[in-house]
Structure formats: structure tokens, C-alpha cells
């Protein structure tokens, strides 16, 4: 008896319209993850603040993204995905307008946090909206279509930021979001309606306010203490926020472990080896990816003395490399298992970062762009295998919390990586020495990621 192939599934027109509504909604938040990194030198100069302060433009945004992930689950459960999606867009729009109106660094950082909260509501809702719209039909094709902004963001974000800063001023980095989000709000009517789940047994229907008030300030205070470390670790500006933040985070952990009701983040699922290893790997990925987004534009502008547009163009090879391997990472993971693919990716990232640790103003930019291409190839190999490994052996009842926790740790890795590398740059006697030390730290973080990848659970190779 001969098996017949199942007919090829195609995306129906209604689902395609929803997919494009989601794509437009994702464009601005994804671009804003990278578009401002190219502007940090300009923002620091115009607002007259040091690197340790201006890095909060990125750190605060990433931290808000992490904190908003569990809020997205609660909002979708309580109000429905469409209402939560629209709320996220409106918050992001408000944050963008306020960022454009900011009068100093603290106000800009505060409004970036608001912007990040909106973006953090939008991004996690993508999957639930697509599953609801497609009813599982041709879901892989739908996800591939919607993944375009995520894949192209690292390429287009810095270039767009460089073009804007070359011809306009930094306020337009945020004003450009207004028409994009306006179109996204108009298209949001295509998203399926009420999909609320009000079951009393669904812990996502209850907002853990106490847990949120412990987690968010605790993380922010720890980051604040670390970012002040250039003044010396024993200084009050370091120790007070660091100690208070650790206490708040400790209370959050203890409360989460002993409480009968699951908190805003169910950290008990870290008892699964797959979840713990994946979360650690994604934390390292966040450092390797977002930490470099912070370092590289500043390096080209401060050490090489290049313009903001030229610095943005130098970063294109890294985005291209990540785009290339992102498409094959899934197949390689299925063939060899996530452990080895991720470990190889981290080793490539580490090796391609080494040239920057030795570089100075006389180094050939061509060689550095080649190194960036390989660095991108390594980064593109990381996300899919590490995330996929986190679900191996995890029961279905824990999959939603696993997805939430892995998203959070990725963003937290970016926040902590940016803060730590900013301190390293600030602590050196010269810009060149500071960046050299920061790149060596980046190499170490990538190698630690490679070691962490080796403890990921790995499927046997397919035959």
C-alpha cells in the first residue's frame, strides 16, 4: 500500500490579511530595538550625559520588554488578544510621541520605558493571534511570513537610524513610529475578536500585582547599581540600589516558591533541566546580541571617528549574516540537535568578536566588516536551537509559562549585558582601552554561552 502525500496547505486570504496586520504592528517595536543604538553617541552629546547614563535608553527599553511579557498573557486572558494588541499599540504610540518631546535624559529614559511596555505587550501576542486566525492551517507559512520584520530589523534598524540622524534630528527616530502605528491600529480590526478565557483555574487570568511590584523595581535597582559601578563598587550609588534590588528579587523568588497560587512568573518550572538550560542560554544570547548592538556603533563613532551613517552601514554585514543562518538554524537543529548548533554559534560569535578587542583607529574597516559577517552568522544559529531545546520533555501544562520565561530571560540578558559593558567602557582611561576591554568581556560571555549550550537537552540526530 502506497502512502499518498497530503495536499499542500496554503494561507487563506483572511489569515493573510491578519498576518499583514500583525507585520505592520511589529515593524515599529522591532525597529526601535535597534534604531536607537546607532543614536547613543548623538543622544549623549546632545543631552550632555555620559555613556553610563545614556545606555539606559537601551537598558530601560529591554527591561520594560521583559516585565511586560507576563502582563501580555494576563491582558490576553482577561480582555482578549485583539484588545490587548490595540492597548499595546496605543501605549507604544504614546511612548514614542513623549520620547520625541523629551527635554532631558531622565525624561527620555522614562518615556523609553513606557514605549518598551507597549512593545512588550505586542510581541508575545503575535503567536496567539496567528494561531487563532489560521486555526492551525499552514501555521508554519504564516509564522515565516510574520517573522520578516524580526529577521530584517537588525539590518534595517541601524541604517534607518543613521539616515534619519544624517538628515534630521534624533526626535524623528521616535516620530517615524507615529504613521506606522496609526496604520497598525487601523488594520487591527482584521484581528479575530473575543478569545478571552475566564476559567478560574487559569492563573494567567489573575494579575499578581505584588509579584510585579517586587520583580520590576528589583531588577531595575540591580541594573542601576551595576551601571553606577564605574564610581567604585563600594560607593553608596552602587551598594544601596544593589542591596535593595537583591532583597526585592529574593522576596519575589521566595514568595513564588512557597505561594499556593502561581505568581506573575512561574519560576518553579526552572526545575525542568530543559527550561533552566534554555533560560540560561537565552540570557547569554541576550548579552551577545544586545550588548553588541550597544557597543559596535559607539566603537565606530568614538574610536574611528566615523559619522553616524557610516557606522550604521558598517553594521550591515552582521545583520546579513544573521539573516542567512537564521533560515537554516531550524533544519540544523532538527538534524544535529540544539546543543551542538548553539554551541557552535556561540564559538563563532566569540571568535568573530576577538578582532574588535585588538582593533584601533588604524585597523582596516574591511576586515572588521568581514568579522561582523561571521559574527552575524554565529548569532543567527543561536535563537532557534536554544528556544526549541527549552520545550524538550516539558509537559503541555507548562509550555505557556516556559515560553514566557524564556522570552523574559532573553530580554534581561540584553539589559544586563548593556549595563555591564557600559561600565567597562566608562572605567577605562581612554575610549580605545575601554572598548577593547568591553569586547574581551563580550568574548568571555560568548564562551560562557557555549558552555551553557552544552547542557541543553538535545534530540538525537535524524536519520
Secondary structure, 3 states (H helix, E strand, C coil): CCCCCCCCCCCCHHHHHHHHHHHHHHHHHHHHHHCCHHHHHHHHHHHCCCHHHHCHHHHHHHHHHHHHHHHHHHHHHHHCHHHHHHHHHHHHHHHHHHHHCCCCHHHHHHHHHHHHHHHHHHHHHHHHHHHHHHCCCCHHHHHHHHCHHHHHHHHHHHHHHHHHHHHCCCCHHHHHHHHHHHHHHHHHHHCCCCCCCCCCCCHHHCCCHHHHHHHHHHHHHHHHHHHCHHHCCCCHHHHHHHHHHHHHHHHHHHHHHHCCCCCCCCHHHHHCHHHHHHHHHHHHHHHHHHHHHHHHHHHHHHCCCCCHHHHHHHCHHHHHHHHHHHHHHHHHHHHHCHHHHHHHHHHHHHHHHHHHHHCCCCCCHHHHHHHHHHHHHHHHCCHHHHHHHCCCCCCHHHHHHHHHHHHHHHHHHHHHHHHHHHHHHHHCCCHHHHHHHHHHHHHHHHHHHHHHHCCCCCCCCCC
